[in-house]
Amino acid sequence: MDIDGFRTELETRLTIAKEYIIQELSSINDEEKLDLLGKFNEKFKELIKRISIEEGN
């Protein structure tokens, strides 16, 4: 996969995750929001690694 394909795949997966987070944030307090954002950050890092491994880069 070239860099444009990688970017497209990453953007698609992050958009899905973002929509989930937006739904969750509407019903939780500030501490829980920070926890959820931390989890999103970790998933983002894992996603980049996984896509890179899947594509053999």
Secondary structure as a PSIPRED ss2 file (coil, helix, strand):
# PSIPRED VFORMAT (PSIPRED V4.0)

   1 M C   1.000  0.000  0.000
   2 D C   1.000  0.000  0.000
   3 I H   0.000  1.000  0.000
   4 D H   0.000  1.000  0.000
   5 G H   0.000  1.000  0.000
   6 F H   0.000  1.000  0.000
   7 R H   0.000  1.000  0.000
   8 T H   0.000  1.000  0.000
   9 E H   0.000  1.000  0.000
  10 L H   0.000  1.000  0.000
  11 E H   0.000  1.000  0.000
  12 T H   0.000  1.000  0.000
  13 R H   0.000  1.000  0.000
  14 L H   0.000  1.000  0.000
  15 T H   0.000  1.000  0.000
  16 I H   0.000  1.000  0.000
  17 A H   0.000  1.000  0.000
  18 K H   0.000  1.000  0.000
  19 E H   0.000  1.000  0.000
  20 Y H   0.000  1.000  0.000
  21 I H   0.000  1.000  0.000
  22 I H   0.000  1.000  0.000
  23 Q H   0.000  1.000  0.000
  24 E H   0.000  1.000  0.000
  25 L H   0.000  1.000  0.000
  26 S C   1.000  0.000  0.000
  27 S C   1.000  0.000  0.000
  28 I C   1.000  0.000  0.000
  29 N C   1.000  0.000  0.000
  30 D H   0.000  1.000  0.000
  31 E H   0.000  1.000  0.000
  32 E H   0.000  1.000  0.000
  33 K H   0.000  1.000  0.000
  34 L H   0.000  1.000  0.000
  35 D H   0.000  1.000  0.000
  36 L H   0.000  1.000  0.000
  37 L H   0.000  1.000  0.000
  38 G H   0.000  1.000  0.000
  39 K H   0.000  1.000  0.000
  40 F H   0.000  1.000  0.000
  41 N H   0.000  1.000  0.000
  42 E H   0.000  1.000  0.000
  43 K H   0.000  1.000  0.000
  44 F H   0.000  1.000  0.000
  45 K H   0.000  1.000  0.000
  46 E H   0.000  1.000  0.000
  47 L H   0.000  1.000  0.000
  48 I H   0.000  1.000  0.000
  49 K H   0.000  1.000  0.000
  50 R H   0.000  1.000  0.000
  51 I H   0.000  1.000  0.000
  52 S H   0.000  1.000  0.000
  53 I H   0.000  1.000  0.000
  54 E H   0.000  1.000  0.000
  55 E C   1.000  0.000  0.000
  56 G C   1.000  0.000  0.000
  57 N C   1.000  0.000  0.000
